[in-house]
């Protein structure tokens, strides 16, 4: 790692040779690390609750604000990609420069207030501005969380922290439907409220206000979390006051080391195209193929996700540590390659199942195997990325997922159904075609990425890096 660390620190080779390698302060205790992981998981769960409630509120929002389907789609999708492009990546530079704990508190306060503001919106543009505000707050949640976890957990234990954090991601997505439904049930029995300047406040508006208030206890928990010391060159820069790395430097760094990062970004893009496309069309698939009602689909899909998410994520920790004890330097990326390879047959077979129950089983097992791999991929990215770049690299990584999956996936399914197969009843074949294309390619991409990743880990170990 001599060449890269010298390059990032702005040192001459002679200066770099005289600099002690990886003399770090003590790591936080495991108690502090686990507390941080669970607090970040809870914060992410509340963020998922906000997004889940939005999907449940589509019809009443559309009705009361007199919106078209196209306008509603902008609120659901386009605003997300827009804020990541305009705010998420530039704001991620703050993650690499300032106190991350307080940045997280500010971000939670912003998206909580913006969620409540959705309940006060009286027209499309007010709602769009509130949704953009939610995105502004949530855009750096991921980069902040992964950066904090990477400095709380030693590299060999980082998959544990990321697995806990992913419980918030997966559990929040499932619980958002249940908690959102509960809020709708509670507020549905309340009378219409008339407030000065706001006028009539409807039940869906109160749901958004109540959801926004969940940020208050999260902020209180975050104040109890510690801010870990940065490590590597980031710590040196903080001590010397050296200039931080800007986005142009980060992009140039990624392009120079494309063999290392390319497989991670490309593999993620391919799987995101299918999974986010399937997420958008899943209800339509079960309705058109098996005749299930949306309520039935939501109930059983949510239960399957809840049952399989936690075992899959903690199974990921066990599998990662098993391969590590067997001496694989490329464990993190190897687990990802194995997980996607194992998930491919289930995702391809799912739309061909003769009953909805078998389809539900195949559709649950495939994503569960992907979850086994997910903590390892995020760990792989954090370990090889210089500390002062982690926030921006993670933001680019997440933007790649949302931009590729969110923009291409749903449209790909619609194009295959309408233009290739020619009838909406053929959606199952569009699902199968997407899985057949994306998953084998993603698996091959990860397998091809093992060699450069393994070489990088071996280089870092030779220099005494804690990996």
GISULZI-V54357 format. One record per helix or strand. SS is the DSSP state (H for helix, E for strand). FROM is the first residue (numbers start at 1). LEN is the number of residues. If there is no record, write none. Layout:
ss=SS from=FROM len=LEN
ss=SS from=FROM len=LEN
This chain:
ss=H from=2 len=8
ss=H from=13 len=6
ss=H from=30 len=27
ss=H from=58 len=7
ss=H from=69 len=27
ss=H from=100 len=19
ss=H from=124 len=15
ss=H from=141 len=12
ss=H from=155 len=34
ss=E from=193 len=3
ss=E from=199 len=3
ss=H from=203 len=11
ss=H from=215 len=9
ss=H from=233 len=8
ss=H from=247 len=10
ss=H from=258 len=33
ss=H from=294 len=32
ss=H from=331 len=20
ss=H from=356 len=29
ss=H from=387 len=34
ss=H from=424 len=25
ss=H from=450 len=13
